[in-house]
């Protein structure tokens, strides 16, 4: 769970890194089954982290206390 803006930025940086990995796989993997197997873990992690970002951004800092 994201507790502050520094953790938010770290999570956003991680999302960007995972997205870059998927982009790289799309360019280099030629076998669809291998691509899906490789990318699925990255995509699941991106989804999980984006949910954390949405939850953090949906409340005001004063509500977290």
N, CA, C and O of each residue as an XYZ file, in Angstrom:
260
protein
N       0.834     -1.175      0.000
C       0.000      0.000      0.000
C       0.884      1.246      0.000
O       1.876      1.309      0.727
N       0.534      2.202     -0.788
C       1.282      3.450     -0.906
C       0.866      4.368      0.235
O      -0.322      4.609      0.444
N       1.857      4.882      0.980
C       1.562      5.686      2.160
C       1.921      7.162      1.999
O       1.462      7.997      2.779
N       2.745      7.493      0.985
C       3.149      8.895      0.833
C       3.554      9.155     -0.622
O       3.611      8.244     -1.447
N       3.834     10.429     -0.904
C       4.152     10.813     -2.283
C       5.465     10.202     -2.777
O       5.607      9.944     -3.972
N       6.413      9.970     -1.891
C       7.668      9.339     -2.301
C       7.409      7.900     -2.760
O       7.951      7.463     -3.774
N       6.593      7.180     -2.022
C       6.239      5.817     -2.420
C       5.421      5.826     -3.708
O       5.543      4.923     -4.536
N       4.593      6.845     -3.869
C       3.831      6.995     -5.119
C       4.789      7.112     -6.298
O       4.627      6.417     -7.302
N       5.779      7.981     -6.182
C       6.726      8.172     -7.277
C       7.513      6.904     -7.563
O       7.751      6.568     -8.723
N       7.914      6.203     -6.520
C       8.631      4.938     -6.700
C       7.769      3.929     -7.445
O       8.253      3.223     -8.329
N       6.497      3.863     -7.088
C       5.578      2.939     -7.758
C       5.372      3.328     -9.210
O       5.352      2.464    -10.087
N       5.220      4.621     -9.474
C       5.077      5.077    -10.861
C       6.324      4.752    -11.682
O       6.218      4.376    -12.850
N       7.501      4.895    -11.079
C       8.751      4.541    -11.761
C       8.795      3.041    -12.067
O       9.223      2.635    -13.147
N       8.353      2.231    -11.116
C       8.339      0.780    -11.328
C       7.355      0.405    -12.436
O       7.650     -0.457    -13.264
N       6.194      1.047    -12.452
C       5.217      0.788    -13.519
C       5.850      1.082    -14.874
O       5.726      0.290    -15.808
N       6.523      2.215    -14.978
C       7.172      2.588    -16.245
C       8.214      1.550    -16.644
O       8.319      1.204    -17.821
N       8.982      1.051    -15.686
C      10.009      0.054    -15.982
C       9.363     -1.238    -16.504
O       9.806     -1.803    -17.504
N       8.311     -1.695    -15.813
C       7.620     -2.908    -16.252
C       7.021     -2.718    -17.638
O       7.078     -3.631    -18.463
N       6.451     -1.556    -17.907
C       5.899     -1.286    -19.229
C       6.991     -1.337    -20.292
O       6.765     -1.857    -21.385
N       8.158     -0.809    -19.988
C       9.280     -0.859    -20.940
C       9.690     -2.298    -21.216
O      10.062     -2.631    -22.341
N       9.627     -3.147    -20.210
C       9.971     -4.553    -20.413
C       8.971     -5.218    -21.365
O       9.357     -6.011    -22.223
N       7.697     -4.892    -21.207
C       6.676     -5.470    -22.090
C       6.864     -4.951    -23.519
O       6.743     -5.715    -24.477
N       7.155     -3.676    -23.660
C       7.416     -3.115    -24.991
C       8.600     -3.832    -25.639
O       8.557     -4.162    -26.824
N       9.647     -4.069    -24.865
C      10.821     -4.770    -25.393
C      10.442     -6.188    -25.829
O      10.844     -6.642    -26.900
N       9.665     -6.883    -24.992
C       9.237     -8.236    -25.363
C       8.417     -8.235    -26.651
O       8.572     -9.127    -27.485
N       7.547     -7.240    -26.816
C       6.727     -7.153    -28.035
C       7.592     -7.002    -29.276
O       7.232     -7.472    -30.355
N       8.735     -6.344    -29.120
C       9.627     -6.123    -30.271
C      10.522     -7.322    -30.557
O      10.935     -7.531    -31.697
N      10.825     -8.111    -29.525
C      11.834     -9.157    -29.703
C      11.286    -10.577    -29.734
O      11.888    -11.455    -30.351
N      10.162    -10.814    -29.082
C       9.624    -12.175    -29.038
C       8.747    -12.416    -30.258
O       7.817    -11.656    -30.527
N       9.049    -13.472    -30.985
C       8.319    -13.753    -32.227
C       7.284    -14.868    -32.080
O       6.432    -15.045    -32.951
N       7.355    -15.608    -30.998
C       6.427    -16.724    -30.791
C       5.331    -16.269    -29.818
O       5.618    -15.976    -28.657
N       4.097    -16.210    -30.280
C       3.014    -15.677    -29.442
C       2.881    -16.332    -28.065
O       2.675    -15.639    -27.069
N       2.994    -17.639    -28.005
C       2.861    -18.342    -26.720
C       3.968    -17.909    -25.761
O       3.719    -17.692    -24.576
N       5.164    -17.787    -26.268
C       6.285    -17.345    -25.424
C       6.099    -15.901    -24.975
O       6.395    -15.551    -23.832
N       5.604    -15.065    -25.891
C       5.366    -13.668    -25.528
C       4.359    -13.579    -24.394
O       4.600    -12.899    -23.397
N       3.220    -14.272    -24.544
C       2.183    -14.204    -23.511
C       2.701    -14.743    -22.181
O       2.395    -14.188    -21.126
N       3.474    -15.809    -22.224
C       4.018    -16.380    -20.991
C       4.983    -15.402    -20.321
O       4.985    -15.268    -19.098
N       5.787    -14.733    -21.108
C       6.765    -13.792    -20.562
C       6.108    -12.500    -20.095
O       6.455    -11.972    -19.038
N       5.175    -11.998    -20.865
C       4.577    -10.692    -20.570
C       3.522    -10.758    -19.471
O       3.274     -9.756    -18.799
N       2.907    -11.897    -19.279
C       1.774    -11.975    -18.345
C       2.163    -11.592    -16.920
O       1.383    -10.941    -16.224
N       3.332    -11.979    -16.486
C       3.776    -11.614    -15.137
C       3.982    -10.117    -15.002
O       3.590     -9.517    -14.000
N       4.592     -9.518    -16.004
C       4.793     -8.066    -15.996
C       3.446     -7.337    -15.998
O       3.252     -6.378    -15.251
N       2.531     -7.794    -16.832
C       1.235     -7.129    -16.942
C       0.443     -7.270    -15.644
O      -0.232     -6.328    -15.229
N       0.516     -8.419    -15.006
C      -0.167     -8.610    -13.725
C       0.398     -7.665    -12.666
O      -0.356     -7.093    -11.880
N       1.685     -7.506    -12.645
C       2.315     -6.597    -11.676
C       1.950     -5.146    -11.976
O       1.712     -4.365    -11.054
N       1.903     -4.780    -13.253
C       1.475     -3.424    -13.632
C       0.052     -3.182    -13.134
O      -0.229     -2.133    -12.555
N      -0.842     -4.136    -13.353
C      -2.227     -4.000    -12.899
C      -2.297     -3.817    -11.381
O      -3.037     -2.964    -10.892
N      -1.536     -4.609    -10.645
C      -1.541     -4.534     -9.192
C      -1.060     -3.166     -8.709
O      -1.668     -2.556     -7.829
N       0.038     -2.696     -9.297
C       0.588     -1.405     -8.886
C      -0.327     -0.251     -9.285
O      -0.447      0.719     -8.537
N      -0.979     -0.337    -10.453
C      -1.901      0.719    -10.863
C      -3.099      0.794     -9.920
O      -3.616      1.882     -9.664
N      -3.539     -0.334     -9.408
C      -4.615     -0.331     -8.424
C      -4.169      0.393     -7.151
O      -4.933      1.175     -6.586
N      -2.957      0.142     -6.701
C      -2.429      0.842     -5.532
C      -2.373      2.349     -5.778
O      -2.718      3.136     -4.896
N      -1.943      2.747     -6.961
C      -1.870      4.175     -7.302
C      -3.265      4.784     -7.271
O      -3.459      5.857     -6.698
N      -4.232      4.115     -7.878
C      -5.605      4.630     -7.878
C      -6.153      4.771     -6.463
O      -6.815      5.760     -6.149
N      -5.880      3.786     -5.609
C      -6.362      3.843     -4.230
C      -5.721      5.013     -3.481
O      -6.391      5.719     -2.728
N      -4.437      5.206     -3.691
C      -3.739      6.309     -3.019
C      -4.273      7.654     -3.501
O      -4.514      8.550     -2.692
N      -4.456      7.801     -4.793
C      -4.887      9.072     -5.361
C      -6.373      9.359     -5.121
O      -6.806     10.499     -5.291
N      -7.144      8.375     -4.737
C      -8.571      8.586     -4.561
C      -8.929      9.194     -3.213
O     -10.091      9.512     -2.961
N      -7.935      9.356     -2.348
C      -8.227      9.973     -1.050
C      -7.298     11.156     -0.796
O      -6.195     11.246     -1.334
N      -7.787     12.043      0.034
C      -6.975     13.199      0.425
C      -5.972     12.797      1.495
O      -6.224     11.848      2.237
N      -4.834     13.493      1.597
C      -3.842     13.151      2.635
C      -4.436     13.185      4.046
O      -4.017     12.406      4.902
N      -5.383     14.053      4.300
C      -5.972     14.135      5.628
C      -6.853     12.932      5.958
O      -7.109     12.662      7.131
N      -7.320     12.207      4.942
C      -8.144     11.024      5.173
C      -7.332      9.810      5.604
O      -7.878      8.873      6.187
N      -6.039      9.819      5.321
C      -5.186      8.674      5.642
C      -4.893      8.581      7.128
O      -4.539      7.508      7.617
N      -5.032      9.663      7.847
C      -4.683      9.685      9.280
C      -5.692      8.987     10.146
O      -5.526      8.931     11.364
